[in-house]
Amino acid sequence: MYRIPLSFHNRLLRGEQPTMYIVVSTPLGDRAYGNKELIAVFDTAPILADGSHLADGSWTAGGYSAGVLEKSGRVLDFGTFERTISPRTDDLLAAYSGKQRQHISLQLDNADAYFAQLIGKEPFLGRGIKAFVGFEDEPQANHLNIFAGTISEISMLSVMTLEADER
């Protein structure tokens, strides 16, 4: 179940369209990819502060942005999210353990061989990946984390395909 912030809900009711993006956690840090560059969410200036809360509920510096190594618009297709809670077989006893975990397949632009070079230095396979939906001018804390998993397969051509399974 998702907890949706009131500001997110109100903006959806007004007909505004949220943006979807992914964050890949590599050994050097997090890398964010969307279908466009998310400037406001991943502001690079205030990432030196920890963004913690004060006792009165206010934020310290860096609280409204998330620090990432890269924030580029390289996602071509977010694919579909697949999850089922119904059993895969008709066997009643197997139904308790036979539920399908969530799976996503993403396509990223690799026409300039950017990812082919990057993966040699920072392997993506087996690393954590999260998918978020939110409005660019709101803090990442107000965005919905719709997927958290591990990258299980990578296909590298002019379009890099990432396959990830739920943790």
Residue pairs with C-beta under 8 A, 6 or more apart in sequence:
2 144
2 146
4 144
5 138
5 142
7 138
7 142
8 18
8 134
8 135
8 138
8 142
8 143
8 144
11 18
11 135
12 18
16 135
18 133
18 134
18 135
19 34
19 35
19 36
19 38
19 133
19 134
19 135
19 136
20 34
20 35
20 78
20 131
20 132
20 133
21 32
21 33
21 34
21 35
21 38
21 41
21 75
21 131
21 132
22 32
22 33
22 34
22 75
22 78
22 106
22 129
22 130
22 131
22 132
23 30
23 31
23 32
23 33
23 66
23 68
23 129
23 130
23 132
24 30
24 31
24 32
24 33
24 124
24 127
24 128
24 129
24 151
25 127
25 128
25 129
25 130
26 69
26 122
26 123
26 124
26 127
27 122
27 123
27 127
28 69
28 122
29 67
29 68
29 69
30 66
30 67
30 68
30 69
31 68
31 69
31 70
31 71
32 38
32 41
32 42
32 66
32 68
32 70
32 71
32 72
33 70
33 72
33 73
33 74
33 75
33 108
34 71
34 73
34 75
35 73
35 75
35 76
35 78
36 73
37 71
37 72
37 73
38 71
38 136
39 71
39 136
40 65
40 136
40 137
41 65
41 66
41 71
41 134
41 136
41 138
41 139
41 140
41 143
42 65
42 66
42 67
42 68
42 71
43 64
43 65
44 67
45 65
46 61
46 62
46 63
46 64
46 65
47 62
47 65
47 66
47 67
48 61
48 62
49 60
49 61
49 62
49 63
50 60
50 62
51 59
51 60
51 61
51 62
51 63
51 64
51 65
52 59
52 60
52 63
53 59
53 60
53 63
54 60
63 139
64 139
65 139
65 140
66 140
74 108
74 109
74 110
74 114
75 106
75 107
75 108
75 109
76 107
76 108
76 109
76 159
77 106
77 107
78 104
78 106
78 131
79 104
79 105
79 106
79 107
80 104
80 105
81 102
81 103
81 104
81 131
81 146
81 147
82 100
82 102
82 103
82 104
83 100
83 101
83 102
83 103
83 166
84 99
84 100
85 99
86 99
87 94
87 95
87 98
87 99
88 94
88 98
88 99
88 100
89 95
89 98
91 98
101 165
101 166
102 147
102 149
102 165
102 166
103 149
103 163
103 164
103 165
103 166
104 131
104 147
104 149
104 162
104 163
104 164
105 161
105 162
105 163
105 164
106 161
106 162
106 164
107 159
107 160
107 161
107 162
108 115
108 159
108 160
108 161
108 162
109 159
109 160
110 116
110 156
110 157
110 158
110 159
110 160
111 158
111 159
115 156
115 160
116 156
119 154
119 156
124 151
124 154
124 162
125 151
125 152
125 153
125 154
126 150
126 151
126 152
127 150
127 151
128 148
128 149
128 150
128 151
128 167
129 147
129 148
129 149
129 150
129 151
129 162
129 164
130 145
130 147
130 148
130 149
131 145
131 146
131 147
131 148
132 140
132 143
132 144
132 145
132 146
133 143
133 144
133 146
134 140
134 142
134 143
134 144
135 142
135 143
147 164
147 166
148 166
148 167
149 164
149 165
149 166
149 167
150 164
150 165
150 167
151 162
151 163
151 164
152 163
152 164
152 165
153 161
153 162
153 163
154 160
154 161
154 162
154 163
155 161
155 163
